[in-house]
Amino acid sequence: MTTTDPAIEVAGLTKSYGEHAVLDGVDLTVPEGTVYALLGPNGAGKTTFVNILSTLLTPDDGVIRVAGFDVRREPAGVRAAIGVTGQFSAIDELLTGRENLRLMADLAHLDRSTAATAVTVLLERFDLVDAADRRARTYSGGMKRRLDLAMTLIARPRVIFLDEPTAGLDPRSRRDLWAIVRELVADGVTVLLTTQYLEEADQLADRIGVLDGGRLVAEGTAAELKRRVPGGQVLVRFTDAAALAAAAAVHPGASADAEALTLRVPGDSGIAGLRRVLDGLDDDGVAGLTVASADLDDVFLALTGRAAAAPTSLEIQA
């Protein structure tokens, strides 16, 4: 495969179980050295998609090439070129971190010298040196995921599939893993990431696909997808019902919540839109406001009819 060839090519991919179509004509292309994030609700077909690309499942139809190899005709070539980190850790918790890495080196048929070097480098890269000789069952959730990813990298794969790799991690551990993914891509590795964390896709992905009902219902950069959804909103909190009623009269298209004393004013979330909202408010009656821009959650909700996460917002106190 030349350096100009895509790392992943999928055309007309279908997979059904009986009458239920899990994947229904999926097409996508992932260039080398990029991150492609596949979003979708539970049951959308994300894990099935990854299992087919990693040769764990056979597709019903379609042309699927990974690292230049056809997944049906050349599965050995695909397996030699990829690494897979699934939703659940593949580590042996009775072994130490170092022993887990040595086991993967043996399975990858690395010679003793190459294996020793790789284990040392990966322990350092994933900040596991101090815990290297402890049994993995003593590791925190974040440490286990780092070890799991390190095991995936022992054979230096060109393409990595990360199937919801940060599920259940705390925010700090999630961001640590994001930093590792960025380092991998900088080294030329291609990453296909499935996730339900919209911030994760926003932070990492060069391109994003939204999978729903087995179909790729949208694809593009984060900015392109956000532009498909009307702008954000301004949420204004008031000190009393009279101030809320006065503001609601000025903004007939807004949504008032009498109990919470709030008014949701739709807008483009830019400076001009915010200024129009502020011009219609009495300073004495405003307790605070929140400006929320259109984000991937809005895209997800618009395309799938289901919400996935709270929007990112900027809180401004009066």
VENQUILIN-V471757 format. One record per residue. N is the residue number from 1. PHI is phi in degrees with one decimal (999 if undefined). PSI is psi in degrees with one decimal (none if undefined). BURIAL is # if it has 24 or more other ideal C-beta (glycine too) atoms within 12 Angstrom, else .. Layout:
N;PHI;PSI;BURIAL + N;PHI;PSI;BURIAL
This chain:
1;999;133.1;. + 2;-82.2;164.7;. + 3;-69.5;-13.2;. + 4;-91.4;-8.8;. + 5;-75.6;148.7;. + 6;-64.3;149.7;# + 7;-75.1;-33.2;# + 8;-135.5;130.8;# + 9;-130.6;123.4;# + 10;-130.9;129.0;# + 11;-140.0;121.4;. + 12;65.8;32.2;. + 13;-69.5;125.7;# + 14;-130.6;147.5;# + 15;-154.1;125.6;# + 16;-130.3;152.6;. + 17;-119.8;103.2;. + 18;65.9;-125.5;. + 19;-88.3;-5.4;. + 20;-93.0;115.5;. + 21;-85.0;111.6;. + 22;-82.0;-40.8;# + 23;-128.2;132.0;# + 24;-132.7;80.6;# + 25;76.0;49.2;# + 26;-83.6;131.3;# + 27;-126.3;129.5;. + 28;-162.1;158.4;# + 29;-134.1;134.8;# + 30;-122.5;114.3;# + 31;-66.8;157.9;. + 32;-61.8;148.0;# + 33;66.9;29.9;# + 34;-130.8;168.5;# + 35;-112.2;126.2;# + 36;-114.3;121.7;# + 37;-102.5;130.5;# + 38;-109.0;111.2;# + 39;-98.1;155.0;# + 40;168.6;152.7;# + 41;-69.7;170.1;# + 42;-57.3;135.1;. + 43;86.1;4.8;. + 44;-74.5;-20.7;# + 45;111.2;10.5;# + 46;-63.1;-50.3;# + 47;-67.1;-37.8;# + 48;-59.9;-41.7;# + 49;-59.2;-48.7;# + 50;-63.8;-41.0;# + 51;-63.4;-34.7;# + 52;-70.4;-45.6;# + 53;-65.8;-26.6;# + 54;-95.7;13.0;# + 55;70.3;13.9;# + 56;-81.5;-21.5;. + 57;-130.1;151.6;# + 58;-98.3;128.2;. + 59;-72.5;157.4;# + 60;-77.6;-37.8;# + 61;-158.5;164.9;. + 62;116.6;162.3;# + 63;-106.9;119.8;# + 64;-131.4;118.2;# + 65;-124.6;133.7;# + 66;-127.3;124.1;# + 67;55.3;31.7;# + 68;88.4;-3.1;# + 69;-107.6;141.0;# + 70;-77.7;128.0;. + 71;-66.4;-24.0;# + 72;-92.6;-40.3;. + 73;-87.7;-26.0;. + 74;-131.3;54.1;. + 75;-62.1;-32.8;# + 76;-64.4;-39.3;. + 77;-64.6;-39.7;. + 78;-61.6;-49.1;# + 79;-62.8;-32.5;# + 80;-72.6;-20.2;. + 81;-100.4;-11.2;# + 82;-115.8;164.0;# + 83;-132.7;146.9;# + 84;-131.1;127.6;# + 85;-119.7;113.0;# + 86;-87.1;-173.6;# + 87;-66.5;-28.0;# + 88;-117.3;137.6;. + 89;-59.5;139.3;# + 90;-101.0;12.3;# + 91;-76.8;155.8;# + 92;-94.4;109.7;# + 93;-72.3;-11.4;. + 94;-84.2;-14.1;. + 95;-96.5;160.8;# + 96;-77.4;169.4;# + 97;-59.8;-43.4;# + 98;-63.1;-41.8;# + 99;-66.4;-35.8;# + 100;-61.9;-43.3;# + 101;-67.3;-39.4;# + 102;-64.5;-37.7;# + 103;-60.6;-44.9;# + 104;-65.8;-34.4;# + 105;-64.6;-39.4;# + 106;-65.0;-43.0;. + 107;-65.4;-28.1;. + 108;-87.0;2.1;# + 109;60.8;37.0;. + 110;-78.1;142.5;. + 111;-70.2;164.8;. + 112;-59.9;-43.4;. + 113;-66.7;-45.6;. + 114;-63.7;-40.9;. + 115;-63.3;-44.4;# + 116;-61.7;-42.1;. + 117;-65.4;-44.5;. + 118;-62.4;-42.7;# + 119;-61.9;-45.3;# + 120;-62.9;-45.2;. + 121;-63.1;-43.5;. + 122;-70.3;-37.1;# + 123;-61.3;-39.9;# + 124;-70.7;-44.4;. + 125;-63.3;-34.3;# + 126;-101.2;15.9;# + 127;55.3;47.5;# + 128;-120.1;11.8;# + 129;-59.9;-47.1;. + 130;-66.0;-26.5;. + 131;-103.2;7.7;# + 132;-59.0;-34.4;# + 133;-105.5;16.1;. + 134;-95.0;149.0;# + 135;-63.7;141.0;. + 136;-64.1;-21.0;# + 137;-66.5;-16.7;. + 138;-88.1;-3.8;. + 139;-76.9;152.5;# + 140;-73.1;170.1;. + 141;-59.1;-42.3;# + 142;-66.0;-38.7;# + 143;-65.6;-39.3;# + 144;-63.7;-40.2;# + 145;-68.1;-36.8;# + 146;-64.7;-42.2;# + 147;-64.5;-41.7;# + 148;-58.9;-43.8;# + 149;-69.2;-38.2;# + 150;-60.8;-39.3;# + 151;-64.2;-36.0;# + 152;-63.6;-32.2;# + 153;-88.7;-3.6;# + 154;-59.7;-32.1;# + 155;-96.1;12.1;# + 156;53.9;61.2;# + 157;-68.7;151.7;# + 158;-87.8;-26.0;# + 159;-130.6;133.1;# + 160;-123.2;132.6;# + 161;-103.6;120.7;# + 162;-113.5;105.9;# + 163;-96.2;98.8;# + 164;47.3;58.1;# + 165;-69.9;-21.2;# + 166;-107.0;13.5;# + 167;-59.4;127.2;# + 168;84.7;-2.8;. + 169;-84.3;152.1;# + 170;-73.4;162.4;. + 171;-55.4;-39.6;. + 172;-66.4;-43.7;. + 173;-64.8;-35.8;# + 174;-63.4;-43.9;# + 175;-68.9;-32.8;. + 176;-61.9;-41.1;# + 177;-68.9;-35.3;# + 178;-59.8;-42.2;# + 179;-62.2;-37.4;. + 180;-66.3;-42.0;# + 181;-60.8;-43.0;# + 182;-61.2;-39.2;. + 183;-64.0;-40.9;. + 184;-62.3;-44.5;# + 185;-66.0;-37.7;# + 186;-61.9;-27.1;. + 187;-85.1;0.9;. + 188;99.6;1.5;. + 189;-75.6;144.5;# + 190;-99.9;134.9;# + 191;-123.6;126.2;# + 192;-107.7;119.2;# + 193;-116.5;126.0;# + 194;-103.9;138.6;# + 195;-159.9;155.1;# + 196;-108.1;-1.5;# + 197;-87.8;107.0;# + 198;-66.7;-34.0;# + 199;-62.1;-35.1;# + 200;-61.9;-46.6;# + 201;-64.0;-41.1;# + 202;-62.7;-39.5;# + 203;-74.8;-37.1;# + 204;-105.6;-33.3;# + 205;-82.5;137.2;# + 206;-76.5;-37.9;# + 207;-139.0;153.0;# + 208;-129.8;136.3;# + 209;-117.6;140.2;# + 210;-108.1;115.2;# + 211;-102.8;127.5;# + 212;-147.8;128.6;# + 213;61.5;29.4;# + 214;82.9;0.6;# + 215;-117.9;148.3;# + 216;-84.8;101.3;# + 217;-86.6;-13.9;# + 218;-162.8;153.0;# + 219;-154.9;144.0;# + 220;160.2;-176.0;# + 221;-72.3;167.1;. + 222;-59.0;-42.0;# + 223;-64.3;-41.0;. + 224;-64.5;-41.2;. + 225;-68.0;-38.3;# + 226;-65.0;-32.5;# + 227;-69.8;-14.7;. + 228;-77.2;-12.4;# + 229;-113.3;136.1;# + 230;-54.6;157.4;. + 231;-58.6;-176.4;# + 232;-83.0;-143.0;# + 233;-155.1;163.1;# + 234;-117.9;124.6;# + 235;-103.3;116.1;# + 236;-107.8;131.0;# + 237;-105.1;135.4;# + 238;-113.5;160.8;# + 239;-82.3;-24.6;. + 240;-155.3;168.6;. + 241;-66.3;-32.7;. + 242;-65.5;-42.3;. + 243;-65.4;-38.2;# + 244;-63.6;-45.6;# + 245;-63.3;-39.3;. + 246;-65.2;-41.7;. + 247;-69.4;-38.0;# + 248;-62.6;-33.5;# + 249;-67.7;-32.8;. + 250;-76.8;-27.7;. + 251;-121.0;78.8;# + 252;-62.5;-20.8;. + 253;-88.2;1.1;. + 254;-86.1;164.5;# + 255;-112.6;119.4;. + 256;-99.2;142.4;# + 257;-120.4;100.7;. + 258;-63.7;-35.5;. + 259;-70.1;-42.2;. + 260;-87.2;-6.1;. + 261;56.3;45.5;# + 262;-126.6;155.1;# + 263;-132.8;123.6;# + 264;-97.7;115.4;# + 265;-109.5;114.2;# + 266;-67.8;146.0;# + 267;-169.3;-176.9;# + 268;-92.2;3.0;# + 269;63.7;8.5;# + 270;-89.4;179.0;. + 271;-62.2;-42.8;. + 272;-64.0;-42.8;. + 273;-64.9;-40.8;# + 274;-65.4;-38.6;# + 275;-63.9;-38.1;. + 276;-63.6;-37.7;. + 277;-67.8;-45.2;# + 278;-64.9;-34.5;# + 279;-63.2;-23.8;. + 280;-97.2;13.3;# + 281;-114.4;148.9;# + 282;-95.6;118.9;. + 283;-53.5;-36.7;. + 284;-66.7;-24.3;. + 285;-99.7;0.5;# + 286;-98.8;127.2;# + 287;-92.8;-23.3;# + 288;166.2;168.6;. + 289;-148.9;155.9;# + 290;-125.0;129.6;# + 291;-103.7;121.5;# + 292;-122.0;123.4;# + 293;-90.0;161.5;# + 294;-62.2;134.6;# + 295;-136.4;-173.3;# + 296;-66.0;-24.0;# + 297;-64.5;-39.7;# + 298;-63.2;-40.2;# + 299;-62.9;-48.3;# + 300;-58.3;-46.4;# + 301;-65.2;-41.3;# + 302;-66.1;-35.8;# + 303;-87.6;-32.0;# + 304;-111.5;-13.2;# + 305;77.2;10.7;. + 306;-132.5;141.7;. + 307;-84.2;155.9;. + 308;-126.0;-32.2;# + 309;-160.8;159.8;# + 310;-72.6;145.1;. + 311;-69.2;151.2;# + 312;-73.1;134.7;. + 313;-142.3;164.7;. + 314;-117.7;116.9;. + 315;-89.9;128.5;. + 316;-121.1;118.5;. + 317;-88.3;139.6;. + 318;-74.1;none;.
